[in-house]
Amino acid sequence: MHRVESLPHRGLISSDGWKLMLAVGDVNELYDLKSDPFERRNLIDDPSQIVRIRDMASRIRDWQIQTEDGAALPSF
């Protein structure tokens, strides 16, 4: 099994076309699917996106609470 396959990943695609993928021990990713449908430009380190990342990560954590999903995720 590849290392990536053994790490829990959680993601969210928002209704306005943003995709966030989070995983401890792997690359976290943020894409604007409207302007970058092939996910070539990872915006996770763009300081202007921190509010969006925190909001989306919070929505993932809310889902984790509702579903009792205990996978560890990075903090933002």
C-alpha positions in Angstrom: 0.0 0.0 0.0 1.2 3.5 -0.8 1.7 6.0 2.0 -1.0 8.2 0.5 -3.5 5.4 0.5 -3.0 4.8 4.3 -3.5 8.5 5.3 -7.0 9.7 6.0 -8.0 12.5 3.6 -11.0 14.7 3.9 -12.3 17.1 1.3 -15.0 19.5 0.4 -16.2 21.1 -2.8 -18.1 24.2 -2.2 -21.2 25.3 -4.2 -19.1 28.3 -5.5 -16.5 26.0 -7.1 -13.7 25.7 -4.5 -12.1 22.4 -3.5 -10.2 21.8 -0.3 -8.4 18.6 0.5 -6.8 18.0 3.9 -4.6 15.3 5.3 -2.0 15.1 8.1 1.3 13.9 6.6 0.4 14.8 3.0 0.1 17.9 0.9 -3.0 19.9 1.6 -4.7 21.4 -1.4 -7.0 24.3 -2.4 -8.2 24.8 -5.9 -10.6 27.3 -7.6 -12.3 24.8 -9.9 -13.9 27.6 -12.0 -10.6 29.1 -13.1 -8.5 26.0 -12.7 -10.6 22.9 -13.5 -7.6 20.7 -14.0 -6.2 21.5 -10.5 -2.9 22.8 -11.6 -2.4 25.7 -9.2 -2.6 24.7 -5.5 -3.6 27.9 -3.6 -3.2 26.4 -0.1 -0.2 28.6 0.7 -1.8 31.8 -0.7 -2.2 34.1 2.3 -5.3 35.7 0.7 -7.1 32.4 0.9 -6.7 31.8 4.7 -10.3 32.9 5.5 -11.7 30.6 2.8 -9.5 27.7 4.0 -10.5 28.1 7.7 -14.2 28.3 6.7 -14.0 25.2 4.6 -11.9 23.3 7.1 -14.5 24.2 9.8 -17.3 22.8 7.6 -15.3 19.5 7.3 -14.8 19.4 11.0 -18.5 20.0 11.6 -19.2 17.0 9.3 -16.7 14.9 11.3 -18.5 15.7 14.5 -21.9 14.8 13.0 -20.6 11.5 11.6 -18.3 10.7 14.5 -15.3 10.7 12.2 -12.1 10.8 14.2 -9.6 11.3 11.5 -6.9 13.8 12.4 -6.7 16.9 10.2 -4.2 19.7 10.0 -5.1 23.0 11.8 -5.4 26.3 9.9 
